[in-house]
């Protein structure tokens, strides 16, 4: 499957039925959903390395930070740190 076919399928899935729920200009809504998904995927692929993610996306790191803030993207919760000390007797 080509990248075009994959994106086309996913965009259709993401926007199915959107016309009956929103009146007016739906372009910003669709673009925000798509951009949010792409940024989240790239961040996950780069283990939330913002410099690597910005390079992969072809945007500056400060632009990535602004988009993350504007789109309300939150990094995943980090797991509780493990206690690596020696067990007490």
For each residue, the residues with C-beta under 8 A, 3 or more apart:
1: 5 6
2: 5 6
3: 6 7
4: 7 8
5: 1 2 8 9
6: 1 2 3 9 10
7: 3 4 10 11
8: 4 5 11 12
9: 5 6 12 13
10: 6 7 13 14 37
11: 7 8 14 15 30 34
12: 8 9 15 16
13: 9 10 16
14: 10 11 30 33 34 37
15: 11 12 18 30 33
16: 12 13
17: 20 21
18: 15 21 22 26 29 30
19: 22 26
20: 17
21: 17 18
22: 18 19 26 29
23:
24:
25: 28
26: 18 19 22 29 30
27: 30 31
28: 25 31 32
29: 18 22 26 32 33
30: 11 14 15 18 26 27 33 34
31: 27 28 34 35
32: 28 29 35 36 71
33: 14 15 29 30 36 37
34: 11 14 30 31 37 38
35: 31 32 38 39 67 71
36: 32 33 39 40 71 73
37: 10 14 33 34 40 41
38: 34 35 41 42 57
39: 35 36 42 43 53 57 64 67 68 71 73
40: 36 37 43 44 73
41: 37 38 44 45
42: 38 39 45 46 53 56 57
43: 39 40 46 48 50 53 73 75
44: 40 41 47 48
45: 41 42 53 56
46: 42 43 49 52 53 56
47: 44
48: 43 44 53 75
49: 46 52 53
50: 43 53 54 61 64 65
51: 54 55 61
52: 46 49 55 56
53: 39 42 43 45 46 48 49 50 56 57 64
54: 50 51 57 59 60 61 63 64
55: 51 52 58
56: 42 45 46 52 53
57: 38 39 42 53 54 64
58: 55
59: 54 63 64 67
60: 54 63 64
61: 50 51 54 64 65
62: 65 66
63: 54 59 60 66 67
64: 39 50 53 54 57 59 60 61 67 68
65: 50 61 62 68 69
66: 62 63 69 70
67: 35 39 59 63 64 70 71 73
68: 39 64 65 71 73
69: 65 66 72
70: 66 67
71: 32 35 36 39 67 68
72: 69
73: 36 39 40 43 67 68
74:
75: 43 48 78
76:
77:
78: 75
79:
80:
81:
82:
83:
84:
85:
86:
87:
88:
89:
